[in-house]
Structure formats: structure tokens, C-alpha cells
Amino acid sequence: MTKVQAVELFKESMIPTVSATHERFGRKDVGARREAWAFFTDGLCRDGQITDRQYMNWATPKCCE
């Protein structure tokens, strides 16, 4: 899986949940988004969908800022 694919999957599957759970009044919860990204990529790595190198080197995407 490429980072582009991972970010798209994250936006589709995780951002709506983070937004509904942690964000109010149109304000992004940057900490919650970053934590969700960390857990998401950890899961991808543990499932063998990305390599350890990808996991260690991918920066947090702009959708988490």
C-alpha cells in the first residue's frame, strides 16, 4: 500500500469517526487526528499492509493538521 492510498483510506474510514467524536463547532482536534493516524498506521503495519520502514518514515498527513 502506498502512502497516498493509506491517507485516502484514513480520510474515508477514520476522519468521520474522529470528527464526530472529538470535534465541535467546526474546529479540528489536531491531537485526536494525529493519534488516530498513529493507531491507523500501526494497525496497517501489524496486519502486514505496510512495511516497518513505511510505518517509521511516513509523516502525519495534512488532513491531521
PDB file of N, CA, C and O in Angstrom:
ATOM      1  N   MET A   1       0.848  -1.165   0.000  1.00  0.00           N
ATOM      2  CA  MET A   1       0.000   0.000   0.000  1.00  0.00           C
ATOM      3  C   MET A   1       0.902   1.239   0.000  1.00  0.00           C
ATOM      4  O   MET A   1       1.909   1.298   0.706  1.00  0.00           O
ATOM      5  N   THR A   2       0.521   2.198  -0.791  1.00  0.00           N
ATOM      6  CA  THR A   2       1.275   3.449  -0.830  1.00  0.00           C
ATOM      7  C   THR A   2       0.740   4.402   0.229  1.00  0.00           C
ATOM      8  O   THR A   2      -0.334   4.182   0.789  1.00  0.00           O
ATOM      9  N   LYS A   3       1.493   5.458   0.498  1.00  0.00           N
ATOM     10  CA  LYS A   3       1.018   6.445   1.470  1.00  0.00           C
ATOM     11  C   LYS A   3      -0.232   7.147   0.952  1.00  0.00           C
ATOM     12  O   LYS A   3      -1.153   7.423   1.722  1.00  0.00           O
ATOM     13  N   VAL A   4      -0.271   7.432  -0.326  1.00  0.00           N
ATOM     14  CA  VAL A   4      -1.450   8.083  -0.912  1.00  0.00           C
ATOM     15  C   VAL A   4      -2.691   7.221  -0.667  1.00  0.00           C
ATOM     16  O   VAL A   4      -3.741   7.735  -0.279  1.00  0.00           O
ATOM     17  N   GLN A   5      -2.567   5.924  -0.892  1.00  0.00           N
ATOM     18  CA  GLN A   5      -3.688   5.012  -0.652  1.00  0.00           C
ATOM     19  C   GLN A   5      -4.064   4.986   0.831  1.00  0.00           C
ATOM     20  O   GLN A   5      -5.245   4.982   1.178  1.00  0.00           O
ATOM     21  N   ALA A   6      -3.061   4.969   1.693  1.00  0.00           N
ATOM     22  CA  ALA A   6      -3.317   4.927   3.134  1.00  0.00           C
ATOM     23  C   ALA A   6      -4.023   6.200   3.600  1.00  0.00           C
ATOM     24  O   ALA A   6      -4.955   6.132   4.401  1.00  0.00           O
ATOM     25  N   VAL A   7      -3.592   7.340   3.112  1.00  0.00           N
ATOM     26  CA  VAL A   7      -4.216   8.610   3.509  1.00  0.00           C
ATOM     27  C   VAL A   7      -5.666   8.651   3.037  1.00  0.00           C
ATOM     28  O   VAL A   7      -6.544   9.090   3.780  1.00  0.00           O
ATOM     29  N   GLU A   8      -5.923   8.202   1.824  1.00  0.00           N
ATOM     30  CA  GLU A   8      -7.305   8.189   1.324  1.00  0.00           C
ATOM     31  C   GLU A   8      -8.184   7.268   2.172  1.00  0.00           C
ATOM     32  O   GLU A   8      -9.311   7.625   2.514  1.00  0.00           O
ATOM     33  N   LEU A   9      -7.673   6.093   2.507  1.00  0.00           N
ATOM     34  CA  LEU A   9      -8.417   5.164   3.348  1.00  0.00           C
ATOM     35  C   LEU A   9      -8.651   5.766   4.734  1.00  0.00           C
ATOM     36  O   LEU A   9      -9.736   5.626   5.299  1.00  0.00           O
ATOM     37  N   PHE A  10      -7.648   6.426   5.272  1.00  0.00           N
ATOM     38  CA  PHE A  10      -7.768   7.085   6.570  1.00  0.00           C
ATOM     39  C   PHE A  10      -8.842   8.172   6.525  1.00  0.00           C
ATOM     40  O   PHE A  10      -9.672   8.270   7.429  1.00  0.00           O
ATOM     41  N   LYS A  11      -8.821   8.976   5.483  1.00  0.00           N
ATOM     42  CA  LYS A  11      -9.831  10.045   5.348  1.00  0.00           C
ATOM     43  C   LYS A  11     -11.235   9.470   5.256  1.00  0.00           C
ATOM     44  O   LYS A  11     -12.174  10.023   5.829  1.00  0.00           O
ATOM     45  N   GLU A  12     -11.380   8.384   4.551  1.00  0.00           N
ATOM     46  CA  GLU A  12     -12.703   7.770   4.367  1.00  0.00           C
ATOM     47  C   GLU A  12     -13.188   7.034   5.616  1.00  0.00           C
ATOM     48  O   GLU A  12     -14.370   7.085   5.953  1.00  0.00           O
ATOM     49  N   SER A  13     -12.275   6.356   6.293  1.00  0.00           N
ATOM     50  CA  SER A  13     -12.701   5.482   7.379  1.00  0.00           C
ATOM     51  C   SER A  13     -12.516   6.049   8.778  1.00  0.00           C
ATOM     52  O   SER A  13     -13.267   5.692   9.686  1.00  0.00           O
ATOM     53  N   MET A  14     -11.541   6.918   8.973  1.00  0.00           N
ATOM     54  CA  MET A  14     -11.237   7.371  10.327  1.00  0.00           C
ATOM     55  C   MET A  14     -11.638   8.811  10.618  1.00  0.00           C
ATOM     56  O   MET A  14     -12.122   9.106  11.711  1.00  0.00           O
ATOM     57  N   ILE A  15     -11.445   9.709   9.661  1.00  0.00           N
ATOM     58  CA  ILE A  15     -11.741  11.127   9.911  1.00  0.00           C
ATOM     59  C   ILE A  15     -13.206  11.341  10.310  1.00  0.00           C
ATOM     60  O   ILE A  15     -13.458  12.116  11.232  1.00  0.00           O
ATOM     61  N   PRO A  16     -14.178  10.698   9.667  1.00  0.00           N
ATOM     62  CA  PRO A  16     -15.565  10.912  10.113  1.00  0.00           C
ATOM     63  C   PRO A  16     -15.796  10.517  11.575  1.00  0.00           C
ATOM     64  O   PRO A  16     -16.538  11.192  12.288  1.00  0.00           O
ATOM     65  N   THR A  17     -15.172   9.441  12.016  1.00  0.00           N
ATOM     66  CA  THR A  17     -15.318   8.993  13.398  1.00  0.00           C
ATOM     67  C   THR A  17     -14.643   9.971  14.356  1.00  0.00           C
ATOM     68  O   THR A  17     -15.218  10.340  15.380  1.00  0.00           O
ATOM     69  N   VAL A  18     -13.441  10.382  14.026  1.00  0.00           N
ATOM     70  CA  VAL A  18     -12.721  11.350  14.868  1.00  0.00           C
ATOM     71  C   VAL A  18     -13.506  12.651  14.945  1.00  0.00           C
ATOM     72  O   VAL A  18     -13.658  13.235  16.018  1.00  0.00           O
ATOM     73  N   SER A  19     -13.993  13.091  13.814  1.00  0.00           N
ATOM     74  CA  SER A  19     -14.750  14.338  13.764  1.00  0.00           C
ATOM     75  C   SER A  19     -16.014  14.255  14.616  1.00  0.00           C
ATOM     76  O   SER A  19     -16.311  15.176  15.377  1.00  0.00           O
ATOM     77  N   ALA A  20     -16.745  13.174  14.496  1.00  0.00           N
ATOM     78  CA  ALA A  20     -17.990  13.017  15.250  1.00  0.00           C
ATOM     79  C   ALA A  20     -17.740  12.878  16.745  1.00  0.00           C
ATOM     80  O   ALA A  20     -18.558  13.306  17.560  1.00  0.00           O
ATOM     81  N   THR A  21     -16.615  12.284  17.100  1.00  0.00           N
ATOM     82  CA  THR A  21     -16.327  12.007  18.497  1.00  0.00           C
ATOM     83  C   THR A  21     -15.643  13.166  19.220  1.00  0.00           C
ATOM     84  O   THR A  21     -15.950  13.445  20.379  1.00  0.00           O
ATOM     85  N   HIS A  22     -14.714  13.842  18.534  1.00  0.00           N
ATOM     86  CA  HIS A  22     -13.845  14.804  19.220  1.00  0.00           C
ATOM     87  C   HIS A  22     -13.976  16.253  18.771  1.00  0.00           C
ATOM     88  O   HIS A  22     -13.472  17.147  19.452  1.00  0.00           O
ATOM     89  N   GLU A  23     -14.621  16.508  17.673  1.00  0.00           N
ATOM     90  CA  GLU A  23     -14.607  17.867  17.130  1.00  0.00           C
ATOM     91  C   GLU A  23     -15.974  18.526  17.251  1.00  0.00           C
ATOM     92  O   GLU A  23     -17.008  17.934  16.941  1.00  0.00           O
ATOM     93  N   ARG A  24     -15.944  19.746  17.704  1.00  0.00           N
ATOM     94  CA  ARG A  24     -17.165  20.526  17.862  1.00  0.00           C
ATOM     95  C   ARG A  24     -16.974  21.903  17.253  1.00  0.00           C
ATOM     96  O   ARG A  24     -15.861  22.425  17.194  1.00  0.00           O
ATOM     97  N   PHE A  25     -18.056  22.469  16.809  1.00  0.00           N
ATOM     98  CA  PHE A  25     -18.085  23.844  16.303  1.00  0.00           C
ATOM     99  C   PHE A  25     -17.126  24.066  15.134  1.00  0.00           C
ATOM    100  O   PHE A  25     -16.601  25.166  14.960  1.00  0.00           O
ATOM    101  N   GLY A  26     -16.896  23.023  14.332  1.00  0.00           N
ATOM    102  CA  GLY A  26     -16.058  23.153  13.146  1.00  0.00           C
ATOM    103  C   GLY A  26     -14.566  23.230  13.414  1.00  0.00           C
ATOM    104  O   GLY A  26     -13.789  23.517  12.504  1.00  0.00           O
ATOM    105  N   ARG A  27     -14.155  22.980  14.643  1.00  0.00           N
ATOM    106  CA  ARG A  27     -12.731  23.031  14.989  1.00  0.00           C
ATOM    107  C   ARG A  27     -12.129  21.637  14.929  1.00  0.00           C
ATOM    108  O   ARG A  27     -12.662  20.686  15.502  1.00  0.00           O
ATOM    109  N   LYS A  28     -11.013  21.534  14.228  1.00  0.00           N
ATOM    110  CA  LYS A  28     -10.314  20.256  14.154  1.00  0.00           C
ATOM    111  C   LYS A  28      -9.623  19.976  15.483  1.00  0.00           C
ATOM    112  O   LYS A  28      -9.053  20.878  16.098  1.00  0.00           O
ATOM    113  N   ASP A  29      -9.676  18.735  15.916  1.00  0.00           N
ATOM    114  CA  ASP A  29      -8.923  18.293  17.083  1.00  0.00           C
ATOM    115  C   ASP A  29      -7.647  17.641  16.550  1.00  0.00           C
ATOM    116  O   ASP A  29      -7.615  16.446  16.257  1.00  0.00           O
ATOM    117  N   VAL A  30      -6.607  18.450  16.435  1.00  0.00           N
ATOM    118  CA  VAL A  30      -5.357  18.000  15.827  1.00  0.00           C
ATOM    119  C   VAL A  30      -4.770  16.825  16.601  1.00  0.00           C
ATOM    120  O   VAL A  30      -4.278  15.869  16.001  1.00  0.00           O
ATOM    121  N   GLY A  31      -4.817  16.888  17.905  1.00  0.00           N
ATOM    122  CA  GLY A  31      -4.273  15.798  18.716  1.00  0.00           C
ATOM    123  C   GLY A  31      -4.996  14.486  18.470  1.00  0.00           C
ATOM    124  O   GLY A  31      -4.362  13.438  18.340  1.00  0.00           O
ATOM    125  N   ALA A  32      -6.313  14.538  18.406  1.00  0.00           N
ATOM    126  CA  ALA A  32      -7.095  13.321  18.154  1.00  0.00           C
ATOM    127  C   ALA A  32      -6.822  12.779  16.762  1.00  0.00           C
ATOM    128  O   ALA A  32      -6.729  11.566  16.572  1.00  0.00           O
ATOM    129  N   ARG A  33      -6.692  13.668  15.789  1.00  0.00           N
ATOM    130  CA  ARG A  33      -6.404  13.221  14.421  1.00  0.00           C
ATOM    131  C   ARG A  33      -5.029  12.579  14.325  1.00  0.00           C
ATOM    132  O   ARG A  33      -4.868  11.546  13.675  1.00  0.00           O
ATOM    133  N   ARG A  34      -4.038  13.186  14.969  1.00  0.00           N
ATOM    134  CA  ARG A  34      -2.684  12.617  14.936  1.00  0.00           C
ATOM    135  C   ARG A  34      -2.640  11.260  15.631  1.00  0.00           C
ATOM    136  O   ARG A  34      -1.996  10.326  15.155  1.00  0.00           O
ATOM    137  N   GLU A  35      -3.330  11.166  16.758  1.00  0.00           N
ATOM    138  CA  GLU A  35      -3.372   9.899  17.474  1.00  0.00           C
ATOM    139  C   GLU A  35      -4.073   8.828  16.636  1.00  0.00           C
ATOM    140  O   GLU A  35      -3.635   7.678  16.597  1.00  0.00           O
ATOM    141  N   ALA A  36      -5.153   9.208  15.973  1.00  0.00           N
ATOM    142  CA  ALA A  36      -5.860   8.259  15.100  1.00  0.00           C
ATOM    143  C   ALA A  36      -4.951   7.791  13.966  1.00  0.00           C
ATOM    144  O   ALA A  36      -4.956   6.611  13.616  1.00  0.00           O
ATOM    145  N   TRP A  37      -4.169   8.710  13.387  1.00  0.00           N
ATOM    146  CA  TRP A  37      -3.232   8.347  12.321  1.00  0.00           C
ATOM    147  C   TRP A  37      -2.192   7.353  12.858  1.00  0.00           C
ATOM    148  O   TRP A  37      -1.866   6.374  12.186  1.00  0.00           O
ATOM    149  N   ALA A  38      -1.681   7.600  14.047  1.00  0.00           N
ATOM    150  CA  ALA A  38      -0.679   6.712  14.636  1.00  0.00           C
ATOM    151  C   ALA A  38      -1.256   5.306  14.846  1.00  0.00           C
ATOM    152  O   ALA A  38      -0.612   4.312  14.513  1.00  0.00           O
ATOM    153  N   PHE A  39      -2.460   5.231  15.394  1.00  0.00           N
ATOM    154  CA  PHE A  39      -3.096   3.927  15.593  1.00  0.00           C
ATOM    155  C   PHE A  39      -3.421   3.253  14.256  1.00  0.00           C
ATOM    156  O   PHE A  39      -3.266   2.041  14.109  1.00  0.00           O
ATOM    157  N   PHE A  40      -3.867   4.045  13.297  1.00  0.00           N
ATOM    158  CA  PHE A  40      -4.215   3.528  11.971  1.00  0.00           C
ATOM    159  C   PHE A  40      -2.999   2.903  11.294  1.00  0.00           C
ATOM    160  O   PHE A  40      -3.065   1.775  10.805  1.00  0.00           O
ATOM    161  N   THR A  41      -1.879   3.644  11.268  1.00  0.00           N
ATOM    162  CA  THR A  41      -0.683   3.122  10.609  1.00  0.00           C
ATOM    163  C   THR A  41      -0.089   1.952  11.381  1.00  0.00           C
ATOM    164  O   THR A  41       0.465   1.033  10.779  1.00  0.00           O
ATOM    165  N   ASP A  42      -0.197   1.975  12.698  1.00  0.00           N
ATOM    166  CA  ASP A  42       0.261   0.841  13.497  1.00  0.00           C
ATOM    167  C   ASP A  42      -0.518  -0.414  13.111  1.00  0.00           C
ATOM    168  O   ASP A  42       0.055  -1.494  12.966  1.00  0.00           O
ATOM    169  N   GLY A  43      -1.830  -0.256  12.947  1.00  0.00           N
ATOM    170  CA  GLY A  43      -2.654  -1.388  12.531  1.00  0.00           C
ATOM    171  C   GLY A  43      -2.292  -1.901  11.150  1.00  0.00           C
ATOM    172  O   GLY A  43      -2.254  -3.109  10.916  1.00  0.00           O
ATOM    173  N   LEU A  44      -2.025  -0.976  10.235  1.00  0.00           N
ATOM    174  CA  LEU A  44      -1.619  -1.378   8.888  1.00  0.00           C
ATOM    175  C   LEU A  44      -0.319  -2.179   8.937  1.00  0.00           C
ATOM    176  O   LEU A  44      -0.169  -3.187   8.247  1.00  0.00           O
ATOM    177  N   CYS A  45       0.605  -1.717   9.755  1.00  0.00           N
ATOM    178  CA  CYS A  45       1.895  -2.397   9.868  1.00  0.00           C
ATOM    179  C   CYS A  45       1.727  -3.779  10.493  1.00  0.00           C
ATOM    180  O   CYS A  45       2.294  -4.754  10.000  1.00  0.00           O
ATOM    181  N   ARG A  46       0.965  -3.867  11.558  1.00  0.00           N
ATOM    182  CA  ARG A  46       0.751  -5.157  12.236  1.00  0.00           C
ATOM    183  C   ARG A  46       0.038  -6.163  11.333  1.00  0.00           C
ATOM    184  O   ARG A  46       0.262  -7.369  11.430  1.00  0.00           O
ATOM    185  N   ASP A  47      -0.828  -5.648  10.451  1.00  0.00           N
ATOM    186  CA  ASP A  47      -1.550  -6.521   9.513  1.00  0.00           C
ATOM    187  C   ASP A  47      -0.733  -6.861   8.273  1.00  0.00           C
ATOM    188  O   ASP A  47      -1.176  -7.639   7.428  1.00  0.00           O
ATOM    189  N   GLY A  48       0.466  -6.276   8.162  1.00  0.00           N
ATOM    190  CA  GLY A  48       1.324  -6.552   7.019  1.00  0.00           C
ATOM    191  C   GLY A  48       0.947  -5.791   5.762  1.00  0.00           C
ATOM    192  O   GLY A  48       1.403  -6.135   4.672  1.00  0.00           O
ATOM    193  N   GLN A  49       0.116  -4.757   5.896  1.00  0.00           N
ATOM    194  CA  GLN A  49      -0.285  -3.980   4.719  1.00  0.00           C
ATOM    195  C   GLN A  49       0.741  -2.909   4.360  1.00  0.00           C
ATOM    196  O   GLN A  49       0.798  -2.450   3.219  1.00  0.00           O
ATOM    197  N   ILE A  50       1.557  -2.512   5.351  1.00  0.00           N
ATOM    198  CA  ILE A  50       2.688  -1.621   5.086  1.00  0.00           C
ATOM    199  C   ILE A  50       3.906  -2.203   5.799  1.00  0.00           C
ATOM    200  O   ILE A  50       3.773  -3.005   6.723  1.00  0.00           O
ATOM    201  N   THR A  51       5.073  -1.798   5.366  1.00  0.00           N
ATOM    202  CA  THR A  51       6.308  -2.306   5.959  1.00  0.00           C
ATOM    203  C   THR A  51       6.671  -1.505   7.209  1.00  0.00           C
ATOM    204  O   THR A  51       6.127  -0.429   7.459  1.00  0.00           O
ATOM    205  N   ASP A  52       7.598  -2.053   7.983  1.00  0.00           N
ATOM    206  CA  ASP A  52       8.109  -1.315   9.142  1.00  0.00           C
ATOM    207  C   ASP A  52       8.737   0.000   8.712  1.00  0.00           C
ATOM    208  O   ASP A  52       8.601   1.018   9.390  1.00  0.00           O
ATOM    209  N   ARG A  53       9.419  -0.032   7.588  1.00  0.00           N
ATOM    210  CA  ARG A  53      10.062   1.189   7.084  1.00  0.00           C
ATOM    211  C   ARG A  53       9.022   2.263   6.758  1.00  0.00           C
ATOM    212  O   ARG A  53       9.205   3.429   7.106  1.00  0.00           O
ATOM    213  N   GLN A  54       7.935   1.874   6.092  1.00  0.00           N
ATOM    214  CA  GLN A  54       6.867   2.830   5.804  1.00  0.00           C
ATOM    215  C   GLN A  54       6.297   3.386   7.102  1.00  0.00           C
ATOM    216  O   GLN A  54       6.112   4.595   7.242  1.00  0.00           O
ATOM    217  N   TYR A  55       6.023   2.505   8.036  1.00  0.00           N
ATOM    218  CA  TYR A  55       5.446   2.905   9.316  1.00  0.00           C
ATOM    219  C   TYR A  55       6.338   3.927  10.028  1.00  0.00           C
ATOM    220  O   TYR A  55       5.846   4.917  10.568  1.00  0.00           O
ATOM    221  N   MET A  56       7.611   3.688  10.026  1.00  0.00           N
ATOM    222  CA  MET A  56       8.548   4.566  10.738  1.00  0.00           C
ATOM    223  C   MET A  56       8.817   5.885  10.010  1.00  0.00           C
ATOM    224  O   MET A  56       9.198   6.870  10.642  1.00  0.00           O
ATOM    225  N   ASN A  57       8.624   5.913   8.696  1.00  0.00           N
ATOM    226  CA  ASN A  57       9.026   7.090   7.926  1.00  0.00           C
ATOM    227  C   ASN A  57       7.884   7.977   7.418  1.00  0.00           C
ATOM    228  O   ASN A  57       8.133   9.101   6.980  1.00  0.00           O
ATOM    229  N   TRP A  58       6.660   7.502   7.469  1.00  0.00           N
ATOM    230  CA  TRP A  58       5.556   8.326   6.979  1.00  0.00           C
ATOM    231  C   TRP A  58       5.245   9.450   7.962  1.00  0.00           C
ATOM    232  O   TRP A  58       5.001   9.208   9.144  1.00  0.00           O
ATOM    233  N   ALA A  59       5.256  10.660   7.466  1.00  0.00           N
ATOM    234  CA  ALA A  59       4.888  11.818   8.274  1.00  0.00           C
ATOM    235  C   ALA A  59       3.364  11.860   8.405  1.00  0.00           C
ATOM    236  O   ALA A  59       2.643  11.259   7.609  1.00  0.00           O
ATOM    237  N   THR A  60       2.899  12.568   9.406  1.00  0.00           N
ATOM    238  CA  THR A  60       1.472  12.755   9.591  1.00  0.00           C
ATOM    239  C   THR A  60       0.926  13.548   8.412  1.00  0.00           C
ATOM    240  O   THR A  60       1.497  14.578   8.054  1.00  0.00           O
ATOM    241  N   PRO A  61      -0.171  13.094   7.795  1.00  0.00           N
ATOM    242  CA  PRO A  61      -0.693  13.794   6.609  1.00  0.00           C
ATOM    243  C   PRO A  61      -1.342  15.132   6.962  1.00  0.00           C
ATOM    244  O   PRO A  61      -1.677  15.399   8.116  1.00  0.00           O
ATOM    245  N   LYS A  62      -1.505  15.951   5.945  1.00  0.00           N
ATOM    246  CA  LYS A  62      -2.076  17.300   6.116  1.00  0.00           C
ATOM    247  C   LYS A  62      -3.485  17.271   6.667  1.00  0.00           C
ATOM    248  O   LYS A  62      -3.898  18.230   7.318  1.00  0.00           O
ATOM    249  N   CYS A  63      -4.240  16.211   6.433  1.00  0.00           N
ATOM    250  CA  CYS A  63      -5.603  16.140   6.953  1.00  0.00           C
ATOM    251  C   CYS A  63      -5.634  16.057   8.469  1.00  0.00           C
ATOM    252  O   CYS A  63      -6.697  16.185   9.077  1.00  0.00           O
ATOM    253  N   CYS A  64      -4.479  15.844   9.086  1.00  0.00           N
ATOM    254  CA  CYS A  64      -4.396  15.788  10.545  1.00  0.00           C
ATOM    255  C   CYS A  64      -3.904  17.103  11.148  1.00  0.00           C
ATOM    256  O   CYS A  64      -3.752  17.211  12.365  1.00  0.00           O
ATOM    257  N   GLU A  65      -3.664  18.074  10.324  1.00  0.00           N
ATOM    258  CA  GLU A  65      -3.157  19.369  10.813  1.00  0.00           C
ATOM    259  C   GLU A  65      -4.271  20.342  11.043  1.00  0.00           C
ATOM    260  O   GLU A  65      -4.026  21.477  11.453  1.00  0.00           O
TER     261      GLU A  65
END
